[in-house]
Structures are given as structure tokens and as C-alpha cells.
Amino acid sequence: MRNISLISIPYAYVDHSSRFTVALHIFTCVDTFKDEHKVTSDFLAASINTNPVIIRKILTQLKNAGLINVIRGTGGIELTRDLKDITFYDVYQAIEPLEDGNLFRFHESPNPECPVGRNIHSLLDDKLKDIQEAMESEMKKYTLNDLRSGIQELLAKEA
């Protein structure tokens, strides 16, 4: 049984842009420790070094997306699908839902009197769409099973 220390330093605030990586951390912990520890929001918060309330919010998002079940009372988290069937994109969609399906949100009302302001959408729209499509395509290539094999390799090197 691995020994991990729980909350030895003050927890950190998790902002919007880091929720995706926190969710991946959660999945990695659940898989790594499921047979050795009761994986609760407090346990996860200790590993991630954040407030358990933030973890519970992310767990709710993952549950609402159908990626996990959370067992109330006794605690614990179970995956609803095999690790190889959950992509990074699935997790991203659950954690960082896109407003109107767009990754990039334009500032409101560029000035039509300014030559840049009136043309900024024409300049950027297609480029930003291509960037988003490339990112989503790459995210679909990686699964949570990749995290399992990666963490197993890293832990084996530490042993």
C-alpha cells in the first residue's frame, strides 16, 4: 500500500482554465488508488492540493456528463465506462462546456468605425475555427487509459 501524505500545505485556488487538468488528475487518482484507499473528495483534494468543495463541483460535472458515479455516504467514485473509452475530449466537454460551441469568445462590439474593429471577425474567424478543430482532434486521440499506463511507468521509475 502506497503511503501518501494528506494536506500538508495550504490548498490552492483552482481557476477555470485548470479544471480540465484537475479532472484528469481526479481520474488518475481514482484509477491508481481505487484498490488501496477510499477515494473521496477530501482524498482527491489532498492530492490536488485544493479545496474539497472545488473537487465536489468537478465531480458533479463529471457525473452529469455520465463519466462517473459518485457513491454517497460511504464515499467512492466509479467510472461508467472503461478507461480506453473516455477521451480527453470527453472530459474537456464535461468540464469546460463551450459557449455556443466556440472555444474562442470574441469581445463584444468591436468598433465599426475602426478599420481593424470592423474587420477583426473576417481576419480571425476561420483561423480560430481551424485551431479549435485541431485541438479537439488531438484531444480525441488520448484516452484515460493513456494516463493509466503513463502513471504506472512513472511510479515504476520511482520504485
SULQUI-V659860 format. One record per run of one state. SS is the DSSP state (h for helix, s for strand, l for the rest). FROM is the first residue (numbers start at 0). TO is the last residue. If there is no record, write none. Layout:
ss: {SS/SS}
from: {FROM/FROM}
to: {TO/TO}
This chain:
ss: {l/s/l/h/l/h/l/s/l/h/l/s/l/s/l/h/l/s/h/l/h/l/h/l/s/h/l}
from: {0/11/12/15/33/40/48/49/50/51/64/67/70/76/79/82/85/86/87/95/98/101/114/139/142/143/158}
to: {10/11/14/32/39/47/48/49/50/63/66/69/75/78/81/84/85/86/94/97/100/113/138/141/142/157/158}
